[in-house]
Amino acid sequence: MKPGFFCILLACLAAALPANGRELLVGPSGQYKTIQQAIGQAQAGDVIKLLPSDAPYREVAVFNNKSGEAGKPIILDGGGATLDGSEPLRADEWEEVSPGLFRSTMLPERLKMGSSRLGRHFFVFDGAINRMGRVSKGKRAPWKAPAELAPGEWTYVETEKAFYLRLQEGSTLSSVRVPERSDGVSLRGNCEHLVIRNLTATHVWNDGFNIHGRSRDIRFENVRAIECGDDGISAHEDCRIEVDGLLSRGNATGFCHINQSQSQNRNIVIEDCAAYGVYVLDQSKNTLQDAIIRRSGVYVVRVSEEATLALENVLLEDAPPASQGVLVERGATLDAQRLSSWGVDWTVSRSIAQLRQSVLAGGAMKLDQPLLWRSDFNLWDMKNITWNGTKGDFAAYIAVSGQDAHSQQQKLNRSALPLTIAGADEKRLPAP
């Protein structure tokens, strides 16, 4: 055989092999019936692909000490599929104590309902989530007495270790769902070189996407977290993640990163969260670019302890009843440029904060002994500004702070303002 022919033959064989490894199909017609089976068999360069299905996938996708290789990640491609963490109620776990009012002591026992999980619990009545005004990181309304429950409401009686719920007219117990799985996607241990994309996580009692342990080169692309018990996505310990394309809607918190984790986030839409839009704390380091955050129940953004958050090209907005807005707490660092803040109150207390080329309108600004406050080239239309306990107008604030020398105060009309949030494109995300 001539050497030239041998080289051509090798090239042809190489071209016939998959460039990025195997395609592992999951679904009724795939090689694997569960996502977990496919993850267990996946190797560097493989793509785990979820086949279209009329029903959501009802499992947690767990990567436990699972890694690809540099340039050859293991990819989980949902293809638009949904991971649903909820299950219908079991009628045999409930007793009817009065017309339409049901009680269960079996459900809390089966779900191992400790205080942490109870703080993340909810029921889904005919497709609508009901938290009863309680979330783990935010407000916790007092438990109602069972007799006070309206249709579609629930409560917990600690002394009985029992749930109570009242059905809506015409509904059955099987139409009510309860979160039984913890997360949509979970990373644990030492994980490297993974991509999770085109996937929705919903109705889990903890996080849509939960990352623990040590991780490197972990990328989330075009994912959604809808109505999860705690965070849409959350990185812990020594985890480093990139997120490009996230819709986080109706969760307790849009995203929350803690410990020594590092996150880079862009093309993000966070809305209708019961507690926080963005919450970063401990020594976590985070960037958020090209994002929209709106309608949060407690804080739109909270930066705590020694955490850092850099914002670029981000829109913050609130709607009545207004939340507590932006909070930058003692020891934390916020660096924001090209920010647009509408109807949002700000509190910067004994922390480091910088604000440039931004628009602030409709809220109140409170600056309390900032460790470092650098602000300039902004447009201001805030209701009031308080500097170290003294409330004053814009001119008085400039005089005492020495900042915003090149900024302007003027009445701002949002619809007429030539300022756009170019990057946070909701059209590129899967439809709800």
Rosetta blueprint (number, residue, H / E / L):
1 M L
2 K L
3 P H
4 G H
5 F H
6 F H
7 C H
8 I H
9 L H
10 L H
11 A H
12 C H
13 L H
14 A H
15 A H
16 A H
17 L L
18 P L
19 A L
20 N L
21 G L
22 R L
23 E E
24 L E
25 L E
26 V E
27 G L
28 P L
29 S L
30 G L
31 Q L
32 Y E
33 K L
34 T L
35 I H
36 Q H
37 Q H
38 A H
39 I H
40 G H
41 Q H
42 A L
43 Q L
44 A L
45 G L
46 D L
47 V E
48 I E
49 K E
50 L E
51 L L
52 P L
53 S L
54 D L
55 A L
56 P L
57 Y E
58 R L
59 E L
60 V L
61 A E
62 V E
63 F E
64 N E
65 N L
66 K L
67 S E
68 G L
69 E E
70 A L
71 G L
72 K E
73 P L
74 I E
75 I E
76 L E
77 D E
78 G E
79 G E
80 G E
81 A E
82 T E
83 L E
84 D E
85 G L
86 S E
87 E E
88 P E
89 L L
90 R L
91 A H
92 D H
93 E H
94 W L
95 E E
96 E E
97 V E
98 S E
99 P L
100 G L
101 L E
102 F E
103 R E
104 S E
105 T L
106 M H
107 L H
108 P H
109 E H
110 R H
111 L L
112 K L
113 M L
114 G L
115 S H
116 S H
117 R H
118 L H
119 G L
120 R L
121 H L
122 F L
123 F E
124 V E
125 F E
126 D L
127 G L
128 A E
129 I E
130 N E
131 R L
132 M L
133 G L
134 R E
135 V L
136 S L
137 K L
138 G L
139 K L
140 R E
141 A L
142 P L
143 W L
144 K L
145 A L
146 P H
147 A H
148 E H
149 L L
150 A L
151 P L
152 G L
153 E E
154 W E
155 T E
156 Y E
157 V E
158 E L
159 T L
160 E L
161 K L
162 A E
163 F E
164 Y E
165 L E
166 R E
167 L L
168 Q L
169 E L
170 G L
171 S L
172 T L
173 L H
174 S H
175 S H
176 V E
177 R E
178 V E
179 P E
180 E L
181 R L
182 S L
183 D L
184 G L
185 V E
186 S E
187 L E
188 R E
189 G L
190 N E
191 C E
192 E E
193 H E
194 L E
195 V E
196 I E
197 R E
198 N E
199 L E
200 T E
201 A E
202 T E
203 H L
204 V L
205 W L
206 N L
207 D L
208 G L
209 F E
210 N E
211 I E
212 H L
213 G L
214 R E
215 S E
216 R E
217 D E
218 I E
219 R E
220 F E
221 E E
222 N E
223 V E
224 R E
225 A E
226 I E
227 E L
228 C L
229 G L
230 D L
231 D E
232 G E
233 I E
234 S E
235 A E
236 H L
237 E L
238 D E
239 C E
240 R E
241 I E
242 E E
243 V E
244 D E
245 G E
246 L E
247 L E
248 S E
249 R E
250 G L
251 N L
252 A L
253 T E
254 G E
255 F E
256 C E
257 H E
258 I L
259 N L
260 Q L
261 S L
262 Q E
263 S E
264 Q E
265 N E
266 R E
267 N E
268 I E
269 V E
270 I E
271 E E
272 D E
273 C E
274 A L
275 A L
276 Y E
277 G E
278 V E
279 Y E
280 V E
281 L L
282 D L
283 Q L
284 S L
285 K E
286 N E
287 T E
288 L E
289 Q E
290 D E
291 A E
292 I E
293 I E
294 R E
295 R E
296 S E
297 G L
298 V L
299 Y E
300 V E
301 V E
302 R E
303 V E
304 S L
305 E L
306 E L
307 A L
308 T E
309 L E
310 A E
311 L E
312 E E
313 N E
314 V E
315 L E
316 L E
317 E E
318 D L
319 A L
320 P L
321 P L
322 A L
323 S L
324 Q L
325 G L
326 V E
327 L E
328 V E
329 E L
330 R L
331 G L
332 A L
333 T E
334 L E
335 D E
336 A E
337 Q E
338 R E
339 L E
340 S E
341 S E
342 W E
343 G L
344 V L
345 D L
346 W E
347 T E
348 V E
349 S E
350 R L
351 S L
352 I E
353 A E
354 Q E
355 L E
356 R E
357 Q L
358 S L
359 V E
360 L E
361 A E
362 G L
363 G L
364 A E
365 M E
366 K E
367 L E
368 D E
369 Q L
370 P L
371 L L
372 L E
373 W E
374 R E
375 S E
376 D E
377 F L
378 N L
379 L E
380 W E
381 D E
382 M L
383 K L
384 N E
385 I E
386 T E
387 W E
388 N L
389 G L
390 T E
391 K E
392 G E
393 D L
394 F H
395 A H
396 A H
397 Y H
398 I H
399 A H
400 V H
401 S H
402 G L
403 Q L
404 D L
405 A L
406 H L
407 S L
408 Q E
409 Q E
410 Q L
411 K L
412 L L
413 N L
414 R H
415 S H
416 A H
417 L L
418 P L
419 L L
420 T L
421 I L
422 A L
423 G L
424 A L
425 D L
426 E H
427 K H
428 R H
429 L L
430 P L
431 A L
432 P L
